[in-house]
Amino acid sequence: MNWEAFKTQMPRRSIAVDGFVNAPPCYDLQSQHFNFDHHAGPPRPAMLSSAMQVRSWIHDGLLTLLMPTGDEEVHVWMNDCDPDVALCYYAFVHHFIVAPMVNPALNRLFGHVDTMDKRAGLVDLPRDMEIVRQAAWIFQPYWDFRMSGALDRKDPGEHMGVLESIAGRIDDFASARGKSVSIEDDYETLHRGAGWEMVREIGPHARMKLARRQVRAFASVRQTPSGRWYYTLCRYAPVTYWFPVPEIGRRLSEQEPEAAFGGGDTVMGNARGPGSTRGPEEMAQAIDQILILLKVSPP
């Protein structure tokens, strides 16, 4: 929904995070509605992740404003359970730990997620780097949930289960009881275009391997149990001009309105809609044709 609909339909003291509202970060102090997001609006690299925005506002006194007596009910609206959303959830539930900004482990975790989420995971970091392997363990419940296809069921109870599981792991990590796992980054290339690739992600951290191979633009595909297809369009940054994600997403949406894309200037997807009827080969041809019509090519 848009910002005005959110303010009209949702109760006082409502907070939307990470794409629940299709609008840039904004707030209305009179109605006490807030939107923390980094998809719509300014260039994505110029914005903090949703979790970093939430943490900053909590530090500045957001919950004191919304809960002056401590008994008021605050409504937090989410439609995902990925690492950025999971950190938002943790920040609200454990605000007394997050607000001071003095826990070194949490500072590292928030910074790592901010770096990775702003580029949709397309970042080349050393696989043996401690925070990389620790974060992989912390968010493993989400990656297992997503890679299994369970995310597509959009079951609120299952999403909450993932968030609670991750919150428990963040508690362990913040208390020096965290664990680490190896990085699984396998993927399959289905098509190579001019400066971009169509891939199927096999490991949850496949985009780190894409970044190591200097792939700066890609379309990721996965099939739903219904036989339809979900696509994610991604480029490293706006300087990757030869893969103009917003324009590609707009034109694909015109061709197939029921599978419209949403997102920002570096990453878009149709994963929250019904999915596309077009398979990877047909979609790759459509993207190549759009790039030809736009007359863009890599340097």
C-alpha positions in Angstrom: 0.0 0.0 0.0 1.1 3.6 -0.4 1.8 6.0 2.5 -1.6 7.7 2.6 -3.4 4.3 2.6 -1.2 3.2 5.5 -2.0 6.2 7.5 -5.7 5.8 6.8 -6.1 2.1 7.3 -3.6 1.3 10.0 -4.1 2.3 13.7 -2.3 5.0 15.6 1.3 4.1 16.6 1.9 2.0 13.5 5.3 1.3 12.1 6.0 -0.2 8.6 9.4 -1.7 7.8 11.3 -2.7 4.7 8.8 -2.6 1.9 5.5 -3.0 3.7 4.7 0.5 2.5 5.7 1.5 -1.1 7.2 4.9 -0.1 10.6 6.4 1.0 11.3 6.7 4.7 8.7 9.1 6.2 6.7 9.8 9.3 3.7 11.7 10.6 4.2 12.7 14.3 0.6 13.8 14.6 -0.9 10.5 13.6 2.1 8.6 14.9 2.7 6.6 11.7 6.3 5.7 10.6 7.8 4.0 7.5 11.4 2.7 7.6 12.5 1.6 4.2 15.4 1.8 1.7 13.8 0.6 -1.5 11.7 3.5 -2.8 13.0 7.1 -3.0 16.7 8.1 -3.1 19.4 5.9 -4.7 19.7 2.8 -2.5 23.5 3.1 -1.8 22.8 6.5 -0.2 20.3 5.1 2.3 20.7 3.1 5.5 19.1 -0.3 5.7 15.7 -0.5 7.4 17.3 -2.0 10.5 19.8 0.8 10.8 17.1 3.3 10.5 15.0 1.6 13.1 18.0 1.3 15.5 18.8 5.0 15.1 15.2 6.0 15.8 15.0 3.8 18.9 18.2 5.3 20.1 16.7 8.8 19.6 13.6 7.9 21.7 11.0 6.6 19.2 9.5 4.1 21.7 9.5 6.7 24.5 7.4 8.9 22.2 5.0 6.1 21.3 4.8 4.6 24.7 4.9 7.4 27.3 3.3 5.3 30.1 4.7 2.0 28.9 1.3 0.5 28.4 0.5 1.7 24.9 0.4 -0.8 22.1 2.7 -0.3 19.1 1.9 -2.0 15.8 4.8 -3.1 13.6 3.9 -4.2 10.1 6.2 -6.5 8.1 5.8 -8.7 5.0 9.1 -10.6 5.0 11.5 -12.3 7.5 14.8 -11.7 5.7 17.9 -10.5 7.7 17.0 -6.8 7.5 13.5 -7.4 8.7 14.7 -9.8 11.4 17.1 -7.2 12.7 14.2 -4.7 12.8 12.1 -7.2 14.8 15.0 -7.8 17.2 15.5 -4.1 17.7 11.9 -3.5 18.6 11.6 -6.5 20.9 15.0 -6.0 22.5 15.1 -2.2 22.4 16.7 -2.0 25.8 19.8 -3.8 24.4 19.8 -2.0 21.0 19.2 1.6 22.0 22.5 2.4 23.8 24.5 1.3 20.7 27.4 0.1 22.9 27.4 -3.6 22.3 30.4 -4.2 19.9 28.9 -7.5 18.6 25.6 -5.9 17.7 27.4 -2.9 16.1 29.3 -5.3 13.8 26.1 -7.2 13.0 24.1 -4.2 12.1 26.9 -2.8 10.0 27.4 -6.1 8.2 23.7 -6.4 7.4 23.6 -2.8 6.2 26.5 -3.4 3.8 25.0 -6.7 2.4 21.3 -5.6 2.2 21.9 -2.4 0.4 23.5 -4.4 -2.4 21.2 -7.4 -2.2 24.0 -9.6 -1.1 26.1 -8.9 -4.2 29.3 -8.1 -2.1 32.6 -9.9 -2.3 33.8 -10.6 1.3 36.3 -13.1 2.4 34.6 -16.4 3.1 36.6 -17.0 6.3 35.9 -13.6 7.7 34.4 -14.0 11.2 31.4 -11.8 10.9 30.5 -13.3 7.5 30.4 -16.9 8.9 28.7 -15.7 12.2 26.0 -13.8 10.3 25.4 -16.9 8.1 24.7 -18.9 11.3 22.5 -16.1 12.8 20.3 -15.9 9.7 20.4 -19.6 8.8 16.7 -20.0 9.8 15.7 -17.5 7.1 18.0 -19.0 4.4 16.7 -22.5 5.1 13.1 -21.2 5.0 13.7 -19.4 1.7 15.7 -22.1 -0.1 13.1 -24.7 0.9 10.3 -22.8 -0.8 8.4 -22.3 2.4 8.7 -18.6 2.1 6.3 -18.7 -0.8 3.5 -19.9 1.4 3.4 -16.5 3.0 2.2 -18.0 6.3 2.3 -15.4 9.1 2.9 -18.0 11.8 5.8 -19.5 9.9 7.3 -16.1 9.3 7.1 -15.3 13.0 8.7 -18.6 13.8 11.7 -17.6 11.7 11.9 -14.2 13.3 11.8 -15.6 16.8 14.5 -18.2 15.9 16.8 -15.5 14.5 16.2 -13.3 17.6 17.4 -16.1 19.8 20.5 -16.5 17.8 21.2 -12.8 17.9 20.9 -12.9 21.7 23.5 -15.7 21.7 25.8 -13.7 19.4 25.5 -10.5 21.4 26.4 -12.5 24.6 29.5 -14.1 23.0 27.7 -17.5 22.6 27.2 -17.3 18.8 28.3 -19.9 16.3 29.5 -19.9 12.7 28.9 -21.9 9.6 30.6 -22.3 6.3 29.5 -20.2 3.3 27.4 -22.0 0.7 27.6 -20.0 -2.5 26.9 -22.3 -5.4 24.8 -21.2 -8.3 24.0 -22.2 -11.9 24.2 -19.8 -14.9 21.3 -20.3 -17.2 22.0 -17.4 -19.6 24.7 -14.9 -20.3 23.7 -11.5 -21.8 25.6 -8.3 -22.4 27.0 -7.6 -19.0 24.5 -9.6 -17.1 23.6 -13.2 -16.2 20.4 -15.2 -15.5 21.2 -17.5 -12.6 19.6 -20.0 -10.3 20.9 -19.7 -6.8 21.7 -23.0 -5.2 23.4 -21.9 -2.0 22.0 -19.1 0.2 25.1 -16.9 -0.4 25.4 -17.4 -4.1 25.5 -13.7 -4.7 28.8 -13.4 -2.9 30.3 -15.8 -5.4 28.8 -13.7 -8.2 30.4 -10.7 -6.8 33.8 -12.5 -6.6 33.5 -13.3 -10.3 32.9 -9.6 -10.9 29.3 -10.1 -12.0 27.7 -6.7 -11.5 24.2 -7.4 -12.8 22.0 -10.5 -12.8 18.5 -11.9 -12.8 17.9 -14.7 -10.3 15.1 -17.2 -10.9 13.3 -19.7 -8.8 10.2 -21.8 -9.5 7.2 -21.9 -7.3 5.2 -25.1 -6.4 2.5 -23.8 -8.7 4.8 -23.9 -11.6 5.1 -20.1 -11.9 8.4 -18.2 -11.7 9.8 -15.6 -9.3 12.5 -13.2 -10.6 14.9 -10.8 -8.9 16.6 -8.1 -10.9 19.8 -6.8 -9.3 22.8 -4.6 -10.1 25.7 -3.7 -7.8 25.0 0.1 -7.9 23.5 2.8 -10.1 26.9 3.1 -11.8 26.1 -0.3 -13.4 24.2 1.8 -16.0 24.0 -1.0 -18.6 21.5 -2.9 -16.5 18.9 -0.2 -15.6 16.8 -2.2 -13.1 13.9 0.3 -12.8 13.4 0.5 -16.5 13.7 -3.2 -17.1 11.2 -3.8 -14.2 8.8 -1.3 -15.6 8.8 -2.7 -19.1 8.5 -6.3 -17.9 5.6 -5.2 -15.7 3.9 -3.7 -18.8 4.3 -7.0 -20.6 2.9 -9.1 -17.8 0.9 -6.8 -15.3 -0.1 -9.7 -13.1 3.6 -10.3 -12.3 4.5 -6.7 -11.8 7.9 -5.9 -10.3 8.5 -3.7 -7.2 11.6 -2.4 -5.5 14.2 0.2 -5.9 16.9 1.4 -8.3 19.3 -1.5 -7.7 17.1 -4.4 -6.9 13.5 -5.3 -7.9 11.4 -8.5 -7.7 8.0 -10.0 -8.3 8.4 -12.4 -5.4 5.5 -10.9 -3.4 3.0 -11.3 -6.2 1.6 -14.3 -8.0 4.8 -14.9 -10.1 5.4 -15.0 -13.8 4.2 -17.5 -16.4 7.4 -17.0 -18.4 10.2 -19.5 -17.9 13.9 -18.5 -17.6 14.7 -18.8 -21.3 11.7 -16.6 -22.3 12.4 -14.1 -19.6 16.1 -13.9 -20.6 15.1 -13.1 -24.2 12.7 -10.4 -23.0 15.4 -8.7 -20.9 17.9 -8.9 -23.8 15.4 -7.3 -26.1 14.7 -4.5 -23.6 18.4 -3.8 -23.3 18.7 -3.6 -27.1 15.7 -1.2 -27.3 17.3 1.0 -24.6 20.6 1.0 -26.5 22.7 0.3 -23.4 25.8 -1.9 -23.2 28.6 -2.5 -20.7 31.8 -0.5 -21.1 
